[in-house]
Amino acid sequence: MTIDTHSEDPATPVCDAMRQSGAWNPLWDPFAQLDAAWTEQFMALAVVPHEVLDPKTIEFLSIAVNAACTHMYAPGVRRHIRRALDLGATPEEIVAVLQGVVTMGIHSMSLGAPILLEELERRGHRPKQQAEA
């Protein structure tokens, strides 16, 4: 898809279709107002998986993205859970998706804890567990 980024009012068929289908997040409106061509390119890239993956898998991915600790967008989680159930997803499948997403949050600890231990060691402090052993 070629998008004219120099036009004052570029065509935005992907964004328009998302708005019509209810997939548009109103929080994206400022992006579209500031740079409609960039927003169209971004959304066009985001819909590529829809061309190759089955609808239920798309909903699982959408649940994961919306529920992730970096996003936490409840309206999106709700919309995609409803759609997944409509497509025949089981509660167990949706729970498995959510359980997979929760592991993203643990990365904060797996990144931060070793750094904290290094900094404590550098200052001559030992964690209680090691000090007592």
C-alpha positions as CSV (number, residue, x, y, z in Angstrom):
1,M,0.0,0.0,0.0
2,T,1.4,3.4,-1.0
3,I,0.5,6.3,1.1
4,D,1.0,10.0,0.0
5,T,2.7,11.5,3.1
6,H,2.8,14.9,1.4
7,S,-0.9,15.4,0.8
8,E,-2.7,17.7,3.1
9,D,-5.6,15.3,3.4
10,P,-4.2,11.8,2.7
11,A,-6.5,8.9,2.1
12,T,-6.9,6.7,5.2
13,P,-8.8,3.6,4.2
14,V,-7.4,1.4,6.9
15,C,-8.2,3.9,9.7
16,D,-11.6,4.6,8.2
17,A,-12.4,0.8,8.1
18,M,-11.2,0.5,11.7
19,R,-13.5,3.3,12.8
20,Q,-16.5,1.8,10.9
21,S,-15.9,-1.7,12.5
22,G,-15.5,-0.4,16.0
23,A,-11.9,-1.4,16.2
24,W,-10.7,2.2,16.4
25,N,-9.5,3.4,19.8
26,P,-10.5,7.1,20.3
27,L,-7.2,7.6,22.0
28,W,-5.6,7.3,18.6
29,D,-7.5,10.4,17.3
30,P,-4.7,12.8,18.2
31,F,-2.2,10.8,16.2
32,A,-4.5,10.9,13.2
33,Q,-5.1,14.6,13.6
34,L,-1.4,15.4,13.9
35,D,-0.2,13.0,11.1
36,A,-2.9,11.1,9.3
37,A,-0.5,9.6,6.8
38,W,1.8,8.2,9.6
39,T,-1.2,6.8,11.5
40,E,-2.5,5.2,8.3
41,Q,0.9,3.5,7.8
42,F,1.1,2.3,11.4
43,M,-2.4,0.9,11.3
44,A,-1.8,-0.8,7.9
45,L,1.2,-2.6,9.5
46,A,-0.9,-3.5,12.5
47,V,-3.6,-5.3,10.4
48,V,-1.2,-7.5,8.5
49,P,-1.7,-10.4,10.8
50,H,-5.4,-10.3,10.0
51,E,-4.5,-11.3,6.5
52,V,-2.7,-14.6,7.5
53,L,-4.0,-15.7,10.9
54,D,-7.4,-17.1,11.8
55,P,-9.8,-14.7,13.6
56,K,-9.7,-16.6,16.9
57,T,-5.9,-16.4,17.0
58,I,-6.1,-12.6,16.2
59,E,-8.4,-12.2,19.1
60,F,-6.0,-14.1,21.4
61,L,-3.2,-11.8,20.3
62,S,-5.4,-8.8,20.8
63,I,-6.3,-9.9,24.3
64,A,-2.6,-10.4,25.1
65,V,-1.6,-7.0,23.7
66,N,-4.4,-5.1,25.5
67,A,-3.9,-6.9,28.8
68,A,-0.1,-6.6,28.8
69,C,1.4,-4.6,31.7
70,T,2.7,-2.1,29.1
71,H,-0.8,-1.4,27.8
72,M,-3.5,-2.4,30.2
73,Y,-6.4,-1.2,28.1
74,A,-9.6,-2.7,29.6
75,P,-12.0,-1.7,26.9
76,G,-9.8,-3.5,24.4
77,V,-9.5,-6.6,26.6
78,R,-13.3,-6.7,27.0
79,R,-13.9,-6.2,23.3
80,H,-11.5,-9.0,22.3
81,I,-12.6,-11.4,25.0
82,R,-16.2,-11.0,23.8
83,R,-15.1,-11.5,20.2
84,A,-13.0,-14.6,21.1
85,L,-16.0,-16.1,22.9
86,D,-18.2,-15.3,19.9
87,L,-15.7,-17.2,17.7
88,G,-15.8,-20.3,19.9
89,A,-12.9,-19.7,22.3
90,T,-13.2,-21.5,25.6
91,P,-12.7,-19.8,28.9
92,E,-9.6,-22.1,29.4
93,E,-8.0,-20.8,26.2
94,I,-8.6,-17.2,27.3
95,V,-7.2,-17.8,30.7
96,A,-4.1,-19.4,29.1
97,V,-3.6,-16.2,27.1
98,L,-3.9,-14.1,30.2
99,Q,-1.6,-16.4,32.1
100,G,1.0,-16.1,29.3
101,V,0.8,-12.3,29.4
102,V,1.3,-12.1,33.2
103,T,4.9,-13.4,32.6
104,M,5.7,-10.1,30.9
105,G,5.5,-8.4,34.3
106,I,8.0,-10.7,35.9
107,H,10.6,-9.3,33.5
108,S,10.7,-6.1,35.6
109,M,11.8,-8.3,38.6
110,S,14.2,-10.4,36.5
111,L,15.8,-7.2,35.2
112,G,15.8,-5.2,38.4
113,A,16.6,-7.8,41.1
114,P,20.1,-8.7,39.8
115,I,21.0,-5.1,39.4
116,L,19.8,-4.4,43.0
117,L,22.0,-7.3,44.2
118,E,25.0,-6.0,42.3
119,E,24.5,-2.5,43.7
120,L,24.1,-3.9,47.2
121,E,27.2,-6.0,46.9
122,R,29.1,-3.0,45.5
123,R,28.1,-1.2,48.8
124,G,29.2,-4.1,51.0
125,H,25.6,-5.2,51.8
126,R,24.6,-8.8,51.6
127,P,21.0,-9.9,51.2
128,K,19.5,-11.4,54.5
129,Q,19.1,-14.8,53.0
130,Q,22.8,-15.0,52.0
131,A,23.9,-13.4,55.3
132,E,22.1,-15.9,57.4
133,A,23.3,-19.0,55.4
